[in-house]
Each structure stands twice: as structure tokens, then as C-alpha cells.
Amino acid sequence: MRLLILCCFCVMLFNCEDKKSKQKNTPIAIDSTETKIEVPKDTVQEPEREFPYLTDENALLFFQEYDKKHKEDKVRITTDFGTIDIQLYPETLYHRSNFIFLTKQHYFDNTQFYRVVKNFVIQGGSSDEMELYDKRNKIGKYLLPPDTKKGFRHTRGTVSMPSSEIENAYKMASPYQFFIVQNPNGAPHLDGDYTAFGKVIAGMDVVDEIANQPTDDAEWPLHNIYIRKVEIIK
């Protein structure tokens, strides 16, 4: 009997020590439902923006100020067919600043040349992917006024943006899109209606190759032509 009691005591002691040793090596798990702190929605602060949400009311003033500190005037467009280098005109202040701003925001990365018209233009800066709409929603909704009286013509290699001195409420520039004139003879009929704000200084062979890609009846390429990135160069 005494032996049986002694054995039971040893077993109980062993179990207690075993539980203690396990507790030493087991992390203490706190019930998240007990420690979670609910923050009222009206106290949650949005991350501070680097720039204002752009609208028709503030865009011009923003780009006037942006122009003072951001003087870059050359960009490189990287596509699956090669690179296109562009010189932007400082005379077209709003359009140059806008393009540099969007480049620094990586807006053009993974957009497409979505309209291709052989012997006329290739047009880029858009896509049907939701990520692009998210980018636009973050940047803002605005248009740019026409700037067609600086003497720049739509010769071959000209980079331009839709705008018009006439009915500009209808044809004001879409800041997120651009086109490059591919026609060897240029597109003089666009002068005065569209703002030429730059020119291709290297890579017209790439522009020609893109212009040769097959399209449907709506001038959409049959295969996506991606702008992999746009970056500032010296």
C-alpha cells in the first residue's frame, strides 16, 4: 500500500514538472479579441499627400510652381520593341511639366500604345487595367488648356497632346495621353488644334515598327503594345 501511494505521488510530481517545462518554452498567446483597440473612423488620418488632388481649378497653378523646381526635359519610353527618347519643349510649360510630373509618379509604366494608325500616329498613355484607373483617381481629374501658338509644327516625330483653340471646352488636352506623329510628311492639318510639346530625338525606328503592327477596324492593336516604363534621362 505504501508503495502504491509513493508511486502515485511520483507520477503527480512528474506531471507538474512537465507542465512547468512546457510553459517555459511556449509563447504566451494573447486573445486578439481582448486586446484589439477600435479606433473611431473619424480619427484615422490619411497619409499626407506629396501633391494636391489636381482639378481644373488648381492644375495650372500647380504646374506653374512645379516648373520652377523640375526642369527636366528629356524622357525615355521603353517598349517591347525598343526605346524612344523624347525632348520636351520648355516653351510649352504646362504640357512639359505635366509629362515630367506623370513620369515621376510612374503613371505611364505598364500603359499601352492603344491606338495605331500606320502613316499617321501612334497614341499612348492608356490601358484597360484597373491599376491605371487607380493611378488616375489618386492624381486627379483635370484638363490642360491649349498651347498651340509657340510655333511648333506636327512634323514627323512630334509628340503632341489633344487640345484646340476653338471649342476648347470640348477639345481641351487630356493630360494622361499623348501621340507621336509617324507620317514621313508630318501631319500639318493638326497644327492649331493640338499642342505639340516635344519631339523624338532617338528611336523613330521603334515608332515605325509599332506603327506597322496589325490592328482591328477600330485602330486597336491586335496584340497589346506595352509601355514598360517612362523615365527621365539627361
C-alpha positions in Angstrom: 0.0 0.0 0.0 2.8 2.4 0.9 4.5 1.5 -2.3 1.3 2.3 -4.3 0.9 5.7 -2.6 4.6 6.5 -3.3 4.2 5.7 -7.0 1.1 7.9 -7.3 3.0 10.8 -5.7 5.9 10.4 -8.1 3.6 10.4 -11.1 1.8 13.6 -9.9 5.2 15.3 -9.3 6.4 14.3 -12.8 3.3 15.7 -14.4 3.6 19.0 -12.6 7.2 19.4 -13.6 6.4 18.5 -17.2 3.7 21.2 -17.4 6.1 23.8 -16.0 8.8 23.0 -18.5 6.3 23.2 -21.4 5.0 26.5 -20.2 8.6 28.0 -20.2 9.0 27.3 -24.0 5.5 28.1 -25.2 4.9 31.7 -26.2 2.1 33.4 -24.4 -0.7 33.9 -26.9 -3.0 36.8 -26.1 -6.5 36.7 -27.3 -6.7 39.3 -30.0 -10.4 40.0 -29.4 -9.4 41.1 -25.9 -6.5 43.4 -26.9 -7.7 44.8 -30.2 -8.3 48.6 -29.9 -11.0 50.0 -32.0 -10.1 53.4 -33.4 -13.0 55.6 -34.4 -13.1 56.2 -38.1 -13.1 59.9 -37.8 -9.7 59.8 -36.0 -7.9 57.8 -38.7 -5.6 60.1 -40.6 -4.9 59.8 -44.3 -1.3 59.6 -45.3 0.0 63.1 -46.2 -0.1 63.7 -49.9 3.0 64.8 -51.8 0.9 66.9 -54.1 -2.7 68.1 -54.2 -5.5 66.3 -55.9 -5.5 68.0 -59.3 -8.6 69.6 -60.7 -9.3 72.1 -63.5 -9.2 74.8 -60.8 -5.8 74.1 -59.4 -3.8 72.3 -62.1 -2.4 75.3 -63.9 -1.1 76.9 -60.7 0.3 73.6 -59.6 2.3 73.1 -62.8 3.5 76.8 -62.8 5.1 76.1 -59.4 6.2 72.6 -60.4 8.0 74.0 -63.4 10.2 76.2 -61.1 11.8 73.2 -59.4 11.5 70.4 -62.0 13.4 71.5 -65.2 13.9 68.0 -66.7 13.2 68.0 -70.4 14.2 64.5 -71.7 12.4 61.2 -71.2 12.9 57.7 -72.4 10.0 55.4 -73.3 10.8 51.7 -73.0 8.7 49.3 -75.1 9.0 45.7 -76.1 10.2 46.9 -79.5 13.0 49.2 -78.1 13.3 52.7 -76.6 12.1 56.1 -77.8 13.9 59.2 -76.5 11.9 62.4 -76.4 13.0 66.1 -76.0 10.2 68.1 -74.3 9.8 71.8 -75.2 10.2 74.2 -72.2 8.1 76.7 -74.0 5.0 74.6 -73.6 5.2 74.9 -69.8 2.1 73.2 -68.7 2.4 70.2 -71.0 6.1 69.7 -70.3 5.6 69.9 -66.6 2.6 67.6 -66.8 4.6 65.0 -68.6 7.5 65.2 -66.2 5.2 65.1 -63.2 3.3 62.0 -64.5 6.7 60.3 -65.3 7.9 60.9 -61.8 4.6 59.4 -60.5 5.2 56.3 -62.7 1.9 56.9 -64.3 3.0 55.7 -67.8 4.6 52.5 -66.6 2.7 49.5 -68.0 0.3 51.6 -70.0 -0.1 50.9 -73.8 0.1 52.3 -77.2 -3.6 51.7 -77.6 -4.2 53.3 -81.0 -2.0 52.7 -84.0 -2.6 54.3 -87.4 0.1 53.5 -89.9 1.5 56.5 -91.8 -0.2 58.8 -89.3 0.3 58.4 -85.5 0.8 56.1 -82.6 -1.1 57.1 -79.4 -0.3 56.0 -75.9 -0.8 56.5 -72.2 -3.9 54.4 -71.5 -5.0 50.8 -70.9 -8.0 48.8 -69.7 -6.4 47.7 -66.5 -7.9 48.8 -63.2 -4.5 49.8 -61.8 -4.4 52.6 -64.3 -7.8 54.0 -63.1 -6.4 53.8 -59.5 -3.5 55.9 -60.5 -5.7 58.5 -62.2 -8.0 58.6 -59.2 -5.0 59.3 -57.0 -3.6 62.0 -59.2 -6.8 63.9 -60.1 -9.2 64.8 -62.8 -8.2 67.8 -64.9 -7.6 69.1 -68.4 -4.9 71.3 -69.8 -5.5 74.5 -71.9 -4.3 74.5 -75.5 -0.8 75.9 -76.2 -0.6 76.0 -80.0 1.0 79.4 -80.7 4.6 78.6 -79.8 5.4 77.9 -83.5 5.9 74.1 -83.1 4.5 72.1 -86.0 3.4 68.5 -86.3 6.4 67.2 -88.3 7.5 63.6 -88.2 8.5 62.6 -84.7 6.4 65.3 -83.0 5.0 64.4 -79.6 1.6 66.1 -79.1 -1.5 66.2 -76.9 -5.1 66.9 -77.9 -6.2 70.5 -77.5 -7.8 73.2 -79.5 -8.1 77.0 -79.6 -11.6 76.5 -80.8 -14.3 74.8 -78.7 -11.7 74.1 -76.1 -14.3 73.1 -73.6 -14.8 70.2 -75.9 -11.2 69.6 -77.0 -9.0 70.6 -74.1 -6.0 68.4 -73.6 -6.2 65.0 -71.9 -3.2 65.1 -69.6 -2.8 61.4 -69.4 -2.4 60.7 -73.1 -0.1 61.6 -76.0 0.6 60.7 -79.5 3.7 60.6 -81.8 3.5 61.6 -85.5 4.8 58.8 -87.6 4.0 60.0 -91.1 7.2 60.9 -93.1 5.4 64.1 -94.3 4.2 65.0 -90.8 0.6 65.9 -90.1 0.2 69.7 -90.8 -3.6 69.5 -90.6 -3.1 69.0 -86.8 -1.4 72.4 -86.4 -3.5 74.8 -84.4 -5.8 72.1 -83.0 -3.3 70.0 -81.0 -0.4 71.1 -78.7 3.0 69.9 -79.9 5.1 69.7 -76.8 8.1 67.6 -77.7 9.9 65.6 -80.4 11.6 62.2 -80.8 15.4 62.5 -80.8 16.1 58.8 -80.9 14.1 55.7 -81.7 12.0 56.7 -84.7 12.7 53.2 -86.0 10.8 51.9 -82.9 7.9 54.3 -83.7 7.8 52.9 -87.2 7.8 49.3 -86.0 5.0 50.0 -83.6 3.1 51.7 -86.4 3.5 48.6 -88.6 1.7 46.3 -86.0 -1.6 44.9 -87.2 -4.8 46.5 -85.8 -8.5 45.9 -85.8 -11.0 48.2 -87.6 -11.1 50.5 -84.6 -7.3 51.0 -84.8 -6.6 49.0 -81.7 -3.5 46.7 -81.9 -4.4 43.1 -82.2 -1.6 42.4 -79.6 -1.0 44.7 -76.6 1.9 47.1 -77.2 3.1 47.9 -73.7 5.0 51.0 -72.5 7.1 49.2 -69.9 8.3 52.4 -68.3 9.0 56.0 -68.9 12.0 57.6 -67.2 13.8 60.9 -67.1 17.2 61.0 -68.9 19.9 63.6 -69.2 
